[in-house]
Amino acid sequence: MKALIRKVRLLSAWVVLGMTLLLPLKATGSQEPGPVAQQEVAHPSFRTGQPLAWSRLTTQQVEQDLQEALRRFRARVAKIRHLQPEDACYETVFRQLEVASDELDCVMMVMRHLTYVADSEDLRKLYEKVVNISTDEMTLVFDDEKIWQLVKEAHRPEKLQDLTPAKRRAATQWYDIFVDNGAELSPQDKQKRALLVKELAQLSMQYDANMVDFQQNWELLVTDKKALSGVPAEIMNVMERAAREKGLATGENPGWLITLRDETAGSVLATCDVEATRKQCWEAACGMGKGTPQDNEPVVHAIMQKRQELAELLGAAHYADYLSRTRMVRSGAEAMAFVDALYGKIRPYYEQEMKNVLSIYSEFTHDTNPQLAPWNELYAQCIYCSVNSPNQLSSTRPYFKNTNVINGLLHLYSKMLGVTFRQLPAVCLKPGEQCPAGKVEVWHPSVLCLEVTDTASGTRLGIIYLDLYRRADKRSGAWCAPIQFADPVPGGEIRQPHVCALLTNFDPPVKGRPTLWKHSDVVVLFHEFGHLIYNVVCHTEVAGHCAAGVAWDFSEFTSTLSENFAWSPDVLSLFAKHYKTGKPCPRMLLEAVCADRKRAAALNYMQVLARAKIDLEMHMNYEQKFRGRSLDEAEAQVLQGWRMEMSSVPYSMMRELPHCCSGGYAAGVYTYLWSEVMAADAFTRFQKSGVLDPQVGAEYRKYVLETGDSLPAYEVYKLFMGREPRLEPFLKMNDFDSPRY
């Protein structure tokens, strides 16, 4: 429970074609799939240590699970309340708080996951109910004076001195959580805090619902092929197929359907030669419902106002300072200083790249206007990149067949960490259908289910799901979703495996065609797998110290480090083989792919810096710079010098930044850059010893992945690297350490 509370802070909502793979999936050295018992339990949302019975998770069943989870939670809390002060200690107070909401957490994580992968109005309503109940119940706990007195009693120094370091840390963290959630407030202020918490949870869900509804419903049907001049043939095929499937086009009356549910709108913005078409897509993709009932501008204002009120109520100057109490940076000012310093390092390269972009764009389009319209920005950057990109980069796709990439990724981590992946025979069932013996359930036919074990001992570490392909009822983007966390038993042994899912939105397989990925898809898969393996391998004495409990600005470290492997020719050579001939991809081509990372690096990083900047400004200076103003105009003023000057005011990024507005990245978008710096530094160890060096992999698993939040993040990093992180490897990796022009 503590991991969830710290991660989402006050339990607000989290952010983030039925074809199976064409070849059997198997990690090198693994055994063939065998039968796995799938327990028939009264409450399938609860943790069993087995793959979930997804077909049983109907709204009616989840309602029953929720009521039982609520009953157990209240009974455990009542047991804590009835303790005598002399009986208050780690095991009776902090350990019991840890497990009190075990089933509630399971129901909430399962429901959140289902709303992301099989969205429906009924699921949303039920998830909202789960979040509201969880929020209300935890508020009662934090406001309970009797429990607070027991927490203080159990936190007395003499009662902590004989505990293990991990338990002492957990006890102090629980004490701090109570303080941060208003345990020391007056009764009147506690009521005010409870109302703010509930309102913020509802606003977060409203933000998500507005965004998802607009993404799902916006479509643009193009019937004149000339309006899509320049769009790649494979994207045209996707759009044509979508139009036919919806009955909007035929062979005699062709049409092309652009949506926000897939990559078509983004591809049009990047490649279409017709400005009018680009503008329509930009207004949808960047405006994200502007001027419609789904416009999130008023929701963003309400969220920021209430976050500021909550922070002040709890003794912080602003929300960034409030959240920084549990992060590696200790204040909003420290996070801002990091972003500003990195901006200073990258800005000279960015200015030169902007000049080059405008010069090449002007030459290409014969447009002499020194400023771009917002809907031309991505198009201009893509022209610049295509001019400076080696022609052979477009020929890499035949070497990235989906099954080869997945098997290569599993082989890498199998050898590096000493784990084994085994695919389990899976089936997608309808409610009421019986699961065949020896099979496990998945929520969609395209989903894969794998068991992860420790190779040396055979211990089951986790159950993982891979949901890789786009479909209509699935949320866009890519993310890792913890579904169930293992609860350690005394001695630190894992009682049950962790359960986790990796989700992306790659083009779905088409029958009769090989599924070939772009290198950018490979990078996304590696990034999310870094999150996944952290959640699965983490092995801590205290449940709240699992991967989800780490400092927020450390949570992207493992995923960003994993992403670096996808930019290594040595790693790509493990699986980059031509889908027809099986011949390895030429080394020169792999090196060209990896060198491509540095091309337009300043442009790419400035986009992330701008997001980090506006996120921090919103959470530190909302009253002074944003309140009562148009988001578009206020953001343009704050970000002057942080992005290209446009001929008209761009739309605010806050409409399309769920990480910040409804997810856990409030005042934390800088985390991606913070992690890039640490990951680039840590990757030097793998580069020096070889990516498959078992010693480096074993130390990474022991000191980073298994440790979780048992130690402060800086100490975890120093255990692996022997020192604090350095900036130089990041600058060198991107050629920001020497002149390039």
Secondary structure, DSSP 8 states (H G I E B T S, - for coil): -HHHHHHHTTT----------SS----TT------------S-TTS--SS---GGG--HHHHHHHHHHHHHHHHHHHHHHHT--GGG-SIIIIIHHHHHHTHHHHHHHHHHHHHHHHS--HHHHHHHHHHHHHHHHHHHHHHH-HHHHHHHHHHTSHHHHTTS-HHHHHHHHHHHHHHHHTTTTS-HHHHHHHHHHHHHHHHHHHHHHHHHHHHHHH-EEEE--GGGGTT--HHHHHHHHHHHHHTTS--SSS--EEEESSSSHHHHHHHH-S-HHHHHHHHHHHTTTTTTSTT--HHHHHHHHHHHHHHHHHTT-SSHHHHHHTTSSS-SHHHHHHHHHHHHHHHHHHHHHHHHHHHHHHHHHH----SSB-GGGHHHHHHHHHHHHS-GGGGG-GGG-BHHHHHHHHHHHHHHHHTEEEEEE-EE---TT----TT-EE-SSTT-EEEEEEETTT--EEEEEEEEEE--TTS-SS-EEEEEE---B-TTS-BSS-EEEEEEEEE----TTS--B--HHHHHHHHHHHHHHHHHHH---SSGGGSGGGS-GGGTTHHHHHHHHHTT-HHHHTTT-B-TTT--B--HHHHHHHHHGGGTTHHHHHHHHHHHHHHHHHHHHSHHHHTTTS-HHHHHHHHTBTTB--BSS----GGGG-HHHHTSS-TT-TTHHHHHHHHHHHHHHHHHHH-TT-HHHHHHHIIIIITTTTSS-HHHHHHHHHSS---SHHHHHHTT-SS---
